[in-house]
Amino acid sequence: MGGVQFPHLTKIAKELWQWSETRNIMIFASYNTSADNSVADAESQRVHPDIEWSYAFQKIVHHFGYPEVDIFASRSNCKCSVVTSDSD
């Protein structure tokens, strides 16, 4: 079990594995070809901009603190209670 690209997912997988072991639940993974699983395959390869920006936003907040005003957001993607943009 491993994955260096997404260590947080590796941690979750390990916790799930340990949780299931203590309850005598057997977990196994199986391979499905892309042809047999086209919808999930397409979704797994799609990069969602909100996910990428959320990670960057958390790093900024950790370094500078939480902002009071969000000047670049729309109402649908704002991170603060005060939004000055009207792009929505």
HTML snippet that shows the backbone in 3Dmol.js (N, CA, C, O; Angstrom):
<script src="https://3Dmol.org/build/3Dmol-min.js"></script>
<div id="view" style="width:600px;height:400px;position:relative"></div>
<script>
const pdb = `
ATOM      1  N   MET A   1       0.861  -1.164   0.000  1.00  0.00           N
ATOM      2  CA  MET A   1       0.000   0.000   0.000  1.00  0.00           C
ATOM      3  C   MET A   1       0.909   1.229   0.000  1.00  0.00           C
ATOM      4  O   MET A   1       1.760   1.376   0.877  1.00  0.00           O
ATOM      5  N   GLY A   2       0.728   2.093  -0.968  1.00  0.00           N
ATOM      6  CA  GLY A   2       1.562   3.275  -0.989  1.00  0.00           C
ATOM      7  C   GLY A   2       1.137   4.222  -2.078  1.00  0.00           C
ATOM      8  O   GLY A   2       0.311   3.885  -2.926  1.00  0.00           O
ATOM      9  N   GLY A   3       1.687   5.376  -2.053  1.00  0.00           N
ATOM     10  CA  GLY A   3       1.405   6.383  -3.038  1.00  0.00           C
ATOM     11  C   GLY A   3       2.057   7.678  -2.607  1.00  0.00           C
ATOM     12  O   GLY A   3       1.586   8.341  -1.684  1.00  0.00           O
ATOM     13  N   VAL A   4       3.123   8.034  -3.264  1.00  0.00           N
ATOM     14  CA  VAL A   4       3.842   9.238  -2.859  1.00  0.00           C
ATOM     15  C   VAL A   4       3.219  10.502  -3.419  1.00  0.00           C
ATOM     16  O   VAL A   4       3.474  11.595  -2.914  1.00  0.00           O
ATOM     17  N   GLN A   5       2.406  10.368  -4.452  1.00  0.00           N
ATOM     18  CA  GLN A   5       1.827  11.565  -5.064  1.00  0.00           C
ATOM     19  C   GLN A   5       0.762  12.195  -4.158  1.00  0.00           C
ATOM     20  O   GLN A   5       0.642  13.419  -4.112  1.00  0.00           O
ATOM     21  N   PHE A   6      -0.007  11.377  -3.443  1.00  0.00           N
ATOM     22  CA  PHE A   6      -1.072  11.880  -2.584  1.00  0.00           C
ATOM     23  C   PHE A   6      -0.969  11.235  -1.203  1.00  0.00           C
ATOM     24  O   PHE A   6      -1.726  10.314  -0.893  1.00  0.00           O
ATOM     25  N   PRO A   7      -0.033  11.712  -0.364  1.00  0.00           N
ATOM     26  CA  PRO A   7       0.168  11.076   0.940  1.00  0.00           C
ATOM     27  C   PRO A   7      -1.074  11.102   1.830  1.00  0.00           C
ATOM     28  O   PRO A   7      -1.267  10.197   2.642  1.00  0.00           O
ATOM     29  N   HIS A   8      -1.921  12.127   1.687  1.00  0.00           N
ATOM     30  CA  HIS A   8      -3.136  12.181   2.509  1.00  0.00           C
ATOM     31  C   HIS A   8      -4.084  11.043   2.161  1.00  0.00           C
ATOM     32  O   HIS A   8      -4.790  10.538   3.034  1.00  0.00           O
ATOM     33  N   LEU A   9      -4.109  10.628   0.886  1.00  0.00           N
ATOM     34  CA  LEU A   9      -4.951   9.507   0.492  1.00  0.00           C
ATOM     35  C   LEU A   9      -4.358   8.189   0.965  1.00  0.00           C
ATOM     36  O   LEU A   9      -5.094   7.269   1.325  1.00  0.00           O
ATOM     37  N   THR A  10      -3.031   8.092   0.967  1.00  0.00           N
ATOM     38  CA  THR A  10      -2.369   6.904   1.500  1.00  0.00           C
ATOM     39  C   THR A  10      -2.704   6.736   2.972  1.00  0.00           C
ATOM     40  O   THR A  10      -2.952   5.623   3.436  1.00  0.00           O
ATOM     41  N   LYS A  11      -2.710   7.846   3.707  1.00  0.00           N
ATOM     42  CA  LYS A  11      -3.050   7.809   5.139  1.00  0.00           C
ATOM     43  C   LYS A  11      -4.475   7.311   5.340  1.00  0.00           C
ATOM     44  O   LYS A  11      -4.725   6.487   6.219  1.00  0.00           O
ATOM     45  N   ILE A  12      -5.410   7.801   4.534  1.00  0.00           N
ATOM     46  CA  ILE A  12      -6.804   7.369   4.634  1.00  0.00           C
ATOM     47  C   ILE A  12      -6.924   5.875   4.313  1.00  0.00           C
ATOM     48  O   ILE A  12      -7.630   5.141   5.004  1.00  0.00           O
ATOM     49  N   ALA A  13      -6.232   5.435   3.265  1.00  0.00           N
ATOM     50  CA  ALA A  13      -6.274   4.019   2.892  1.00  0.00           C
ATOM     51  C   ALA A  13      -5.736   3.146   4.019  1.00  0.00           C
ATOM     52  O   ALA A  13      -6.290   2.085   4.306  1.00  0.00           O
ATOM     53  N   LYS A  14      -4.661   3.590   4.652  1.00  0.00           N
ATOM     54  CA  LYS A  14      -4.076   2.832   5.758  1.00  0.00           C
ATOM     55  C   LYS A  14      -5.047   2.761   6.930  1.00  0.00           C
ATOM     56  O   LYS A  14      -5.212   1.701   7.533  1.00  0.00           O
ATOM     57  N   GLU A  15      -5.686   3.874   7.256  1.00  0.00           N
ATOM     58  CA  GLU A  15      -6.658   3.892   8.353  1.00  0.00           C
ATOM     59  C   GLU A  15      -7.839   2.967   8.050  1.00  0.00           C
ATOM     60  O   GLU A  15      -8.305   2.246   8.932  1.00  0.00           O
ATOM     61  N   LEU A  16      -8.319   2.988   6.813  1.00  0.00           N
ATOM     62  CA  LEU A  16      -9.414   2.111   6.408  1.00  0.00           C
ATOM     63  C   LEU A  16      -8.998   0.647   6.529  1.00  0.00           C
ATOM     64  O   LEU A  16      -9.759  -0.189   7.017  1.00  0.00           O
ATOM     65  N   TRP A  17      -7.783   0.350   6.078  1.00  0.00           N
ATOM     66  CA  TRP A  17      -7.268  -1.013   6.150  1.00  0.00           C
ATOM     67  C   TRP A  17      -7.201  -1.487   7.601  1.00  0.00           C
ATOM     68  O   TRP A  17      -7.632  -2.596   7.915  1.00  0.00           O
ATOM     69  N   GLN A  18      -6.657  -0.643   8.488  1.00  0.00           N
ATOM     70  CA  GLN A  18      -6.534  -1.011   9.900  1.00  0.00           C
ATOM     71  C   GLN A  18      -7.909  -1.141  10.562  1.00  0.00           C
ATOM     72  O   GLN A  18      -8.128  -2.045  11.369  1.00  0.00           O
ATOM     73  N   TRP A  19      -8.817  -0.255  10.228  1.00  0.00           N
ATOM     74  CA  TRP A  19     -10.176  -0.319  10.764  1.00  0.00           C
ATOM     75  C   TRP A  19     -10.840  -1.632  10.364  1.00  0.00           C
ATOM     76  O   TRP A  19     -11.458  -2.303  11.190  1.00  0.00           O
ATOM     77  N   SER A  20     -10.707  -1.988   9.095  1.00  0.00           N
ATOM     78  CA  SER A  20     -11.344  -3.224   8.624  1.00  0.00           C
ATOM     79  C   SER A  20     -10.676  -4.459   9.222  1.00  0.00           C
ATOM     80  O   SER A  20     -11.355  -5.446   9.506  1.00  0.00           O
ATOM     81  N   GLU A  21      -9.368  -4.421   9.417  1.00  0.00           N
ATOM     82  CA  GLU A  21      -8.665  -5.561  10.032  1.00  0.00           C
ATOM     83  C   GLU A  21      -9.177  -5.839  11.441  1.00  0.00           C
ATOM     84  O   GLU A  21      -9.365  -6.997  11.817  1.00  0.00           O
ATOM     85  N   THR A  22      -9.401  -4.795  12.215  1.00  0.00           N
ATOM     86  CA  THR A  22      -9.869  -4.993  13.594  1.00  0.00           C
ATOM     87  C   THR A  22     -11.275  -5.574  13.635  1.00  0.00           C
ATOM     88  O   THR A  22     -11.694  -6.105  14.663  1.00  0.00           O
ATOM     89  N   ARG A  23     -12.001  -5.480  12.538  1.00  0.00           N
ATOM     90  CA  ARG A  23     -13.371  -5.991  12.464  1.00  0.00           C
ATOM     91  C   ARG A  23     -13.480  -7.247  11.592  1.00  0.00           C
ATOM     92  O   ARG A  23     -14.575  -7.694  11.252  1.00  0.00           O
ATOM     93  N   ASN A  24     -12.324  -7.799  11.246  1.00  0.00           N
ATOM     94  CA  ASN A  24     -12.272  -9.003  10.397  1.00  0.00           C
ATOM     95  C   ASN A  24     -13.031  -8.826   9.083  1.00  0.00           C
ATOM     96  O   ASN A  24     -13.731  -9.727   8.621  1.00  0.00           O
ATOM     97  N   ILE A  25     -12.874  -7.651   8.501  1.00  0.00           N
ATOM     98  CA  ILE A  25     -13.477  -7.359   7.202  1.00  0.00           C
ATOM     99  C   ILE A  25     -12.366  -7.409   6.161  1.00  0.00           C
ATOM    100  O   ILE A  25     -11.322  -6.781   6.333  1.00  0.00           O
ATOM    101  N   MET A  26     -12.588  -8.153   5.085  1.00  0.00           N
ATOM    102  CA  MET A  26     -11.587  -8.301   4.034  1.00  0.00           C
ATOM    103  C   MET A  26     -11.847  -7.281   2.929  1.00  0.00           C
ATOM    104  O   MET A  26     -12.949  -7.205   2.385  1.00  0.00           O
ATOM    105  N   ILE A  27     -10.832  -6.508   2.610  1.00  0.00           N
ATOM    106  CA  ILE A  27     -10.908  -5.524   1.522  1.00  0.00           C
ATOM    107  C   ILE A  27      -9.967  -5.979   0.417  1.00  0.00           C
ATOM    108  O   ILE A  27      -8.862  -6.450   0.687  1.00  0.00           O
ATOM    109  N   PHE A  28     -10.403  -5.838  -0.812  1.00  0.00           N
ATOM    110  CA  PHE A  28      -9.514  -6.134  -1.931  1.00  0.00           C
ATOM    111  C   PHE A  28      -9.778  -5.160  -3.064  1.00  0.00           C
ATOM    112  O   PHE A  28     -10.877  -4.624  -3.206  1.00  0.00           O
ATOM    113  N   ALA A  29      -8.773  -4.950  -3.844  1.00  0.00           N
ATOM    114  CA  ALA A  29      -8.887  -4.062  -5.007  1.00  0.00           C
ATOM    115  C   ALA A  29      -8.875  -4.916  -6.261  1.00  0.00           C
ATOM    116  O   ALA A  29      -8.232  -5.964  -6.309  1.00  0.00           O
ATOM    117  N   SER A  30      -9.579  -4.464  -7.254  1.00  0.00           N
ATOM    118  CA  SER A  30      -9.559  -5.166  -8.536  1.00  0.00           C
ATOM    119  C   SER A  30      -9.401  -4.142  -9.648  1.00  0.00           C
ATOM    120  O   SER A  30      -9.758  -2.974  -9.496  1.00  0.00           O
ATOM    121  N   TYR A  31      -8.868  -4.595 -10.749  1.00  0.00           N
ATOM    122  CA  TYR A  31      -8.612  -3.716 -11.887  1.00  0.00           C
ATOM    123  C   TYR A  31      -9.751  -3.801 -12.884  1.00  0.00           C
ATOM    124  O   TYR A  31     -10.171  -4.894 -13.264  1.00  0.00           O
ATOM    125  N   ASN A  32     -10.244  -2.669 -13.302  1.00  0.00           N
ATOM    126  CA  ASN A  32     -11.222  -2.581 -14.384  1.00  0.00           C
ATOM    127  C   ASN A  32     -10.590  -1.808 -15.522  1.00  0.00           C
ATOM    128  O   ASN A  32      -9.971  -0.768 -15.298  1.00  0.00           O
ATOM    129  N   THR A  33     -10.736  -2.296 -16.725  1.00  0.00           N
ATOM    130  CA  THR A  33     -10.184  -1.578 -17.869  1.00  0.00           C
ATOM    131  C   THR A  33     -10.946  -0.273 -18.075  1.00  0.00           C
ATOM    132  O   THR A  33     -12.086  -0.131 -17.635  1.00  0.00           O
ATOM    133  N   SER A  34     -10.308   0.662 -18.741  1.00  0.00           N
ATOM    134  CA  SER A  34     -10.963   1.939 -19.041  1.00  0.00           C
ATOM    135  C   SER A  34     -12.221   1.732 -19.873  1.00  0.00           C
ATOM    136  O   SER A  34     -13.213   2.439 -19.694  1.00  0.00           O
ATOM    137  N   ALA A  35     -12.181   0.782 -20.764  1.00  0.00           N
ATOM    138  CA  ALA A  35     -13.344   0.507 -21.615  1.00  0.00           C
ATOM    139  C   ALA A  35     -14.536   0.028 -20.784  1.00  0.00           C
ATOM    140  O   ALA A  35     -15.685   0.339 -21.099  1.00  0.00           O
ATOM    141  N   ASP A  36     -14.256  -0.725 -19.726  1.00  0.00           N
ATOM    142  CA  ASP A  36     -15.325  -1.235 -18.870  1.00  0.00           C
ATOM    143  C   ASP A  36     -15.771  -0.230 -17.821  1.00  0.00           C
ATOM    144  O   ASP A  36     -16.798  -0.425 -17.171  1.00  0.00           O
ATOM    145  N   ASN A  37     -15.020   0.826 -17.654  1.00  0.00           N
ATOM    146  CA  ASN A  37     -15.283   1.778 -16.586  1.00  0.00           C
ATOM    147  C   ASN A  37     -15.033   3.206 -17.068  1.00  0.00           C
ATOM    148  O   ASN A  37     -14.349   3.978 -16.395  1.00  0.00           O
ATOM    149  N   SER A  38     -15.571   3.550 -18.203  1.00  0.00           N
ATOM    150  CA  SER A  38     -15.225   4.807 -18.877  1.00  0.00           C
ATOM    151  C   SER A  38     -15.607   6.054 -18.085  1.00  0.00           C
ATOM    152  O   SER A  38     -14.851   7.025 -18.089  1.00  0.00           O
ATOM    153  N   VAL A  39     -16.746   6.061 -17.409  1.00  0.00           N
ATOM    154  CA  VAL A  39     -17.172   7.257 -16.676  1.00  0.00           C
ATOM    155  C   VAL A  39     -16.225   7.527 -15.503  1.00  0.00           C
ATOM    156  O   VAL A  39     -15.735   8.645 -15.346  1.00  0.00           O
ATOM    157  N   ALA A  40     -15.968   6.510 -14.685  1.00  0.00           N
ATOM    158  CA  ALA A  40     -15.076   6.699 -13.533  1.00  0.00           C
ATOM    159  C   ALA A  40     -13.658   7.010 -13.996  1.00  0.00           C
ATOM    160  O   ALA A  40     -12.968   7.818 -13.374  1.00  0.00           O
ATOM    161  N   ASP A  41     -13.218   6.380 -15.079  1.00  0.00           N
ATOM    162  CA  ASP A  41     -11.870   6.634 -15.586  1.00  0.00           C
ATOM    163  C   ASP A  41     -11.725   8.090 -16.030  1.00  0.00           C
ATOM    164  O   ASP A  41     -10.720   8.733 -15.727  1.00  0.00           O
ATOM    165  N   ALA A  42     -12.709   8.603 -16.735  1.00  0.00           N
ATOM    166  CA  ALA A  42     -12.663   9.995 -17.197  1.00  0.00           C
ATOM    167  C   ALA A  42     -12.664  10.959 -16.005  1.00  0.00           C
ATOM    168  O   ALA A  42     -11.922  11.941 -15.998  1.00  0.00           O
ATOM    169  N   GLU A  43     -13.493  10.677 -15.003  1.00  0.00           N
ATOM    170  CA  GLU A  43     -13.556  11.548 -13.824  1.00  0.00           C
ATOM    171  C   GLU A  43     -12.259  11.515 -13.025  1.00  0.00           C
ATOM    172  O   GLU A  43     -11.846  12.537 -12.477  1.00  0.00           O
ATOM    173  N   SER A  44     -11.614  10.359 -12.954  1.00  0.00           N
ATOM    174  CA  SER A  44     -10.387  10.259 -12.173  1.00  0.00           C
ATOM    175  C   SER A  44      -9.234  11.018 -12.821  1.00  0.00           C
ATOM    176  O   SER A  44      -8.282  11.391 -12.136  1.00  0.00           O
ATOM    177  N   GLN A  45      -9.305  11.250 -14.117  1.00  0.00           N
ATOM    178  CA  GLN A  45      -8.235  11.944 -14.814  1.00  0.00           C
ATOM    179  C   GLN A  45      -8.509  13.432 -14.982  1.00  0.00           C
ATOM    180  O   GLN A  45      -7.642  14.178 -15.436  1.00  0.00           O
ATOM    181  N   ARG A  46      -9.703  13.862 -14.621  1.00  0.00           N
ATOM    182  CA  ARG A  46     -10.081  15.264 -14.748  1.00  0.00           C
ATOM    183  C   ARG A  46      -9.501  16.056 -13.589  1.00  0.00           C
ATOM    184  O   ARG A  46      -9.614  15.639 -12.436  1.00  0.00           O
ATOM    185  N   VAL A  47      -8.892  17.175 -13.877  1.00  0.00           N
ATOM    186  CA  VAL A  47      -8.368  18.056 -12.835  1.00  0.00           C
ATOM    187  C   VAL A  47      -9.412  19.125 -12.579  1.00  0.00           C
ATOM    188  O   VAL A  47      -9.772  19.887 -13.475  1.00  0.00           O
ATOM    189  N   HIS A  48      -9.883  19.170 -11.370  1.00  0.00           N
ATOM    190  CA  HIS A  48     -10.909  20.140 -11.011  1.00  0.00           C
ATOM    191  C   HIS A  48     -10.216  21.371 -10.426  1.00  0.00           C
ATOM    192  O   HIS A  48      -9.487  21.257  -9.440  1.00  0.00           O
ATOM    193  N   PRO A  49     -10.434  22.536 -11.016  1.00  0.00           N
ATOM    194  CA  PRO A  49      -9.719  23.737 -10.561  1.00  0.00           C
ATOM    195  C   PRO A  49      -9.978  24.094  -9.104  1.00  0.00           C
ATOM    196  O   PRO A  49      -9.084  24.630  -8.448  1.00  0.00           O
ATOM    197  N   ASP A  50     -11.158  23.820  -8.577  1.00  0.00           N
ATOM    198  CA  ASP A  50     -11.444  24.143  -7.180  1.00  0.00           C
ATOM    199  C   ASP A  50     -10.561  23.346  -6.230  1.00  0.00           C
ATOM    200  O   ASP A  50     -10.157  23.853  -5.184  1.00  0.00           O
ATOM    201  N   ILE A  51     -10.260  22.104  -6.586  1.00  0.00           N
ATOM    202  CA  ILE A  51      -9.413  21.269  -5.736  1.00  0.00           C
ATOM    203  C   ILE A  51      -8.005  21.843  -5.700  1.00  0.00           C
ATOM    204  O   ILE A  51      -7.407  21.960  -4.631  1.00  0.00           O
ATOM    205  N   GLU A  52      -7.475  22.200  -6.864  1.00  0.00           N
ATOM    206  CA  GLU A  52      -6.129  22.758  -6.924  1.00  0.00           C
ATOM    207  C   GLU A  52      -6.049  24.083  -6.173  1.00  0.00           C
ATOM    208  O   GLU A  52      -5.094  24.314  -5.431  1.00  0.00           O
ATOM    209  N   TRP A  53      -7.030  24.949  -6.355  1.00  0.00           N
ATOM    210  CA  TRP A  53      -7.002  26.242  -5.696  1.00  0.00           C
ATOM    211  C   TRP A  53      -7.244  26.117  -4.206  1.00  0.00           C
ATOM    212  O   TRP A  53      -6.708  26.909  -3.430  1.00  0.00           O
ATOM    213  N   SER A  54      -8.033  25.148  -3.789  1.00  0.00           N
ATOM    214  CA  SER A  54      -8.266  24.958  -2.357  1.00  0.00           C
ATOM    215  C   SER A  54      -6.969  24.634  -1.642  1.00  0.00           C
ATOM    216  O   SER A  54      -6.719  25.129  -0.543  1.00  0.00           O
ATOM    217  N   TYR A  55      -6.143  23.801  -2.263  1.00  0.00           N
ATOM    218  CA  TYR A  55      -4.846  23.458  -1.679  1.00  0.00           C
ATOM    219  C   TYR A  55      -3.970  24.709  -1.563  1.00  0.00           C
ATOM    220  O   TYR A  55      -3.367  24.955  -0.518  1.00  0.00           O
ATOM    221  N   ALA A  56      -3.906  25.487  -2.625  1.00  0.00           N
ATOM    222  CA  ALA A  56      -3.103  26.716  -2.620  1.00  0.00           C
ATOM    223  C   ALA A  56      -3.648  27.705  -1.589  1.00  0.00           C
ATOM    224  O   ALA A  56      -2.884  28.355  -0.875  1.00  0.00           O
ATOM    225  N   PHE A  57      -4.968  27.812  -1.519  1.00  0.00           N
ATOM    226  CA  PHE A  57      -5.586  28.729  -0.559  1.00  0.00           C
ATOM    227  C   PHE A  57      -5.217  28.343   0.874  1.00  0.00           C
ATOM    228  O   PHE A  57      -4.902  29.212   1.686  1.00  0.00           O
ATOM    229  N   GLN A  58      -5.254  27.063   1.184  1.00  0.00           N
ATOM    230  CA  GLN A  58      -4.897  26.607   2.530  1.00  0.00           C
ATOM    231  C   GLN A  58      -3.446  26.941   2.867  1.00  0.00           C
ATOM    232  O   GLN A  58      -3.144  27.307   4.003  1.00  0.00           O
ATOM    233  N   LYS A  59      -2.549  26.817   1.894  1.00  0.00           N
ATOM    234  CA  LYS A  59      -1.147  27.164   2.129  1.00  0.00           C
ATOM    235  C   LYS A  59      -0.994  28.665   2.394  1.00  0.00           C
ATOM    236  O   LYS A  59      -0.218  29.071   3.258  1.00  0.00           O
ATOM    237  N   ILE A  60      -1.729  29.470   1.658  1.00  0.00           N
ATOM    238  CA  ILE A  60      -1.686  30.923   1.840  1.00  0.00           C
ATOM    239  C   ILE A  60      -2.225  31.290   3.221  1.00  0.00           C
ATOM    240  O   ILE A  60      -1.631  32.104   3.928  1.00  0.00           O
ATOM    241  N   VAL A  61      -3.346  30.690   3.599  1.00  0.00           N
ATOM    242  CA  VAL A  61      -3.941  30.961   4.912  1.00  0.00           C
ATOM    243  C   VAL A  61      -2.973  30.548   6.021  1.00  0.00           C
ATOM    244  O   VAL A  61      -2.823  31.260   7.014  1.00  0.00           O
ATOM    245  N   HIS A  62      -2.326  29.411   5.855  1.00  0.00           N
ATOM    246  CA  HIS A  62      -1.373  28.948   6.865  1.00  0.00           C
ATOM    247  C   HIS A  62      -0.224  29.946   7.034  1.00  0.00           C
ATOM    248  O   HIS A  62       0.249  30.183   8.145  1.00  0.00           O
ATOM    249  N   HIS A  63       0.210  30.516   5.928  1.00  0.00           N
ATOM    250  CA  HIS A  63       1.352  31.434   5.970  1.00  0.00           C
ATOM    251  C   HIS A  63       0.973  32.854   6.407  1.00  0.00           C
ATOM    252  O   HIS A  63       1.664  33.459   7.227  1.00  0.00           O
ATOM    253  N   PHE A  64      -0.129  33.381   5.855  1.00  0.00           N
ATOM    254  CA  PHE A  64      -0.488  34.783   6.082  1.00  0.00           C
ATOM    255  C   PHE A  64      -1.671  34.994   7.029  1.00  0.00           C
ATOM    256  O   PHE A  64      -1.899  36.115   7.484  1.00  0.00           O
ATOM    257  N   GLY A  65      -2.414  33.952   7.328  1.00  0.00           N
ATOM    258  CA  GLY A  65      -3.634  34.102   8.114  1.00  0.00           C
ATOM    259  C   GLY A  65      -4.847  34.197   7.201  1.00  0.00           C
ATOM    260  O   GLY A  65      -4.715  34.375   5.990  1.00  0.00           O
ATOM    261  N   TYR A  66      -6.018  34.078   7.790  1.00  0.00           N
ATOM    262  CA  TYR A  66      -7.260  34.065   7.002  1.00  0.00           C
ATOM    263  C   TYR A  66      -7.619  35.478   6.544  1.00  0.00           C
ATOM    264  O   TYR A  66      -7.652  36.395   7.365  1.00  0.00           O
ATOM    265  N   PRO A  67      -7.888  35.673   5.254  1.00  0.00           N
ATOM    266  CA  PRO A  67      -8.222  37.016   4.756  1.00  0.00           C
ATOM    267  C   PRO A  67      -9.622  37.444   5.185  1.00  0.00           C
ATOM    268  O   PRO A  67     -10.485  36.612   5.466  1.00  0.00           O
ATOM    269  N   GLU A  68      -9.823  38.734   5.227  1.00  0.00           N
ATOM    270  CA  GLU A  68     -11.134  39.276   5.591  1.00  0.00           C
ATOM    271  C   GLU A  68     -12.001  39.529   4.370  1.00  0.00           C
ATOM    272  O   GLU A  68     -13.225  39.416   4.441  1.00  0.00           O
ATOM    273  N   VAL A  69     -11.370  39.871   3.246  1.00  0.00           N
ATOM    274  CA  VAL A  69     -12.102  40.229   2.037  1.00  0.00           C
ATOM    275  C   VAL A  69     -11.578  39.405   0.872  1.00  0.00           C
ATOM    276  O   VAL A  69     -10.370  39.227   0.717  1.00  0.00           O
ATOM    277  N   ASP A  70     -12.493  38.909   0.058  1.00  0.00           N
ATOM    278  CA  ASP A  70     -12.128  38.135  -1.134  1.00  0.00           C
ATOM    279  C   ASP A  70     -12.417  39.004  -2.356  1.00  0.00           C
ATOM    280  O   ASP A  70     -13.571  39.145  -2.761  1.00  0.00           O
ATOM    281  N   ILE A  71     -11.369  39.588  -2.944  1.00  0.00           N
ATOM    282  CA  ILE A  71     -11.582  40.551  -4.035  1.00  0.00           C
ATOM    283  C   ILE A  71     -11.667  39.898  -5.416  1.00  0.00           C
ATOM    284  O   ILE A  71     -12.045  40.564  -6.380  1.00  0.00           O
ATOM    285  N   PHE A  72     -11.324  38.613  -5.535  1.00  0.00           N
ATOM    286  CA  PHE A  72     -11.333  37.972  -6.850  1.00  0.00           C
ATOM    287  C   PHE A  72     -12.426  36.918  -7.004  1.00  0.00           C
ATOM    288  O   PHE A  72     -12.551  36.319  -8.071  1.00  0.00           O
ATOM    289  N   ALA A  73     -13.206  36.686  -5.978  1.00  0.00           N
ATOM    290  CA  ALA A  73     -14.168  35.585  -5.998  1.00  0.00           C
ATOM    291  C   ALA A  73     -15.507  35.999  -6.571  1.00  0.00           C
ATOM    292  O   ALA A  73     -15.864  37.176  -6.608  1.00  0.00           O
ATOM    293  N   SER A  74     -16.226  34.998  -7.010  1.00  0.00           N
ATOM    294  CA  SER A  74     -17.639  35.181  -7.332  1.00  0.00           C
ATOM    295  C   SER A  74     -18.430  34.677  -6.125  1.00  0.00           C
ATOM    296  O   SER A  74     -17.846  34.113  -5.199  1.00  0.00           O
ATOM    297  N   ARG A  75     -19.724  34.868  -6.123  1.00  0.00           N
ATOM    298  CA  ARG A  75     -20.528  34.391  -4.994  1.00  0.00           C
ATOM    299  C   ARG A  75     -20.499  32.873  -4.884  1.00  0.00           C
ATOM    300  O   ARG A  75     -20.692  32.335  -3.794  1.00  0.00           O
ATOM    301  N   SER A  76     -20.263  32.173  -5.985  1.00  0.00           N
ATOM    302  CA  SER A  76     -20.283  30.705  -5.942  1.00  0.00           C
ATOM    303  C   SER A  76     -18.961  30.086  -5.497  1.00  0.00           C
ATOM    304  O   SER A  76     -18.945  28.914  -5.120  1.00  0.00           O
ATOM    305  N   ASN A  77     -17.838  30.834  -5.525  1.00  0.00           N
ATOM    306  CA  ASN A  77     -16.564  30.226  -5.141  1.00  0.00           C
ATOM    307  C   ASN A  77     -15.827  31.012  -4.062  1.00  0.00           C
ATOM    308  O   ASN A  77     -14.627  30.820  -3.868  1.00  0.00           O
ATOM    309  N   CYS A  78     -16.534  31.893  -3.360  1.00  0.00           N
ATOM    310  CA  CYS A  78     -15.873  32.734  -2.364  1.00  0.00           C
ATOM    311  C   CYS A  78     -15.400  31.919  -1.162  1.00  0.00           C
ATOM    312  O   CYS A  78     -15.972  30.882  -0.825  1.00  0.00           O
ATOM    313  N   LYS A  79     -14.355  32.413  -0.535  1.00  0.00           N
ATOM    314  CA  LYS A  79     -13.791  31.787   0.660  1.00  0.00           C
ATOM    315  C   LYS A  79     -14.004  32.658   1.894  1.00  0.00           C
ATOM    316  O   LYS A  79     -13.774  32.211   3.018  1.00  0.00           O
ATOM    317  N   CYS A  80     -14.438  33.883   1.693  1.00  0.00           N
ATOM    318  CA  CYS A  80     -14.618  34.834   2.803  1.00  0.00           C
ATOM    319  C   CYS A  80     -16.065  35.313   2.831  1.00  0.00           C
ATOM    320  O   CYS A  80     -16.815  35.126   1.873  1.00  0.00           O
ATOM    321  N   SER A  81     -16.439  35.927   3.937  1.00  0.00           N
ATOM    322  CA  SER A  81     -17.808  36.440   4.044  1.00  0.00           C
ATOM    323  C   SER A  81     -18.012  37.734   3.275  1.00  0.00           C
ATOM    324  O   SER A  81     -19.143  38.070   2.924  1.00  0.00           O
ATOM    325  N   VAL A  82     -16.916  38.478   3.004  1.00  0.00           N
ATOM    326  CA  VAL A  82     -16.997  39.719   2.237  1.00  0.00           C
ATOM    327  C   VAL A  82     -16.398  39.475   0.860  1.00  0.00           C
ATOM    328  O   VAL A  82     -15.237  39.089   0.734  1.00  0.00           O
ATOM    329  N   VAL A  83     -17.215  39.708  -0.179  1.00  0.00           N
ATOM    330  CA  VAL A  83     -16.773  39.506  -1.563  1.00  0.00           C
ATOM    331  C   VAL A  83     -16.979  40.812  -2.302  1.00  0.00           C
ATOM    332  O   VAL A  83     -18.071  41.378  -2.258  1.00  0.00           O
ATOM    333  N   THR A  84     -15.934  41.311  -2.990  1.00  0.00           N
ATOM    334  CA  THR A  84     -16.057  42.581  -3.694  1.00  0.00           C
ATOM    335  C   THR A  84     -16.261  42.411  -5.192  1.00  0.00           C
ATOM    336  O   THR A  84     -16.618  43.374  -5.871  1.00  0.00           O
ATOM    337  N   SER A  85     -16.045  41.226  -5.719  1.00  0.00           N
ATOM    338  CA  SER A  85     -16.193  41.005  -7.153  1.00  0.00           C
ATOM    339  C   SER A  85     -17.652  40.780  -7.503  1.00  0.00           C
ATOM    340  O   SER A  85     -18.398  40.198  -6.715  1.00  0.00           O
ATOM    341  N   ASP A  86     -18.063  41.232  -8.670  1.00  0.00           N
ATOM    342  CA  ASP A  86     -19.428  40.966  -9.123  1.00  0.00           C
ATOM    343  C   ASP A  86     -19.417  40.160 -10.410  1.00  0.00           C
ATOM    344  O   ASP A  86     -20.260  40.360 -11.285  1.00  0.00           O
ATOM    345  N   SER A  87     -18.449  39.239 -10.524  1.00  0.00           N
ATOM    346  CA  SER A  87     -18.304  38.448 -11.756  1.00  0.00           C
ATOM    347  C   SER A  87     -19.323  37.328 -11.860  1.00  0.00           C
ATOM    348  O   SER A  87     -19.345  36.626 -12.870  1.00  0.00           O
ATOM    349  N   ASP A  88     -20.163  37.135 -10.862  1.00  0.00           N
ATOM    350  CA  ASP A  88     -21.132  36.047 -10.871  1.00  0.00           C
ATOM    351  C   ASP A  88     -22.450  36.489 -11.466  1.00  0.00           C
ATOM    352  O   ASP A  88     -23.386  35.694 -11.552  1.00  0.00           O
TER     353      ASP A  88
END
`;
const viewer = $3Dmol.createViewer("view");
viewer.addModel(pdb, "pdb");
viewer.setStyle({}, {cartoon: {color: "spectrum"}});
viewer.zoomTo();
viewer.render();
</script>
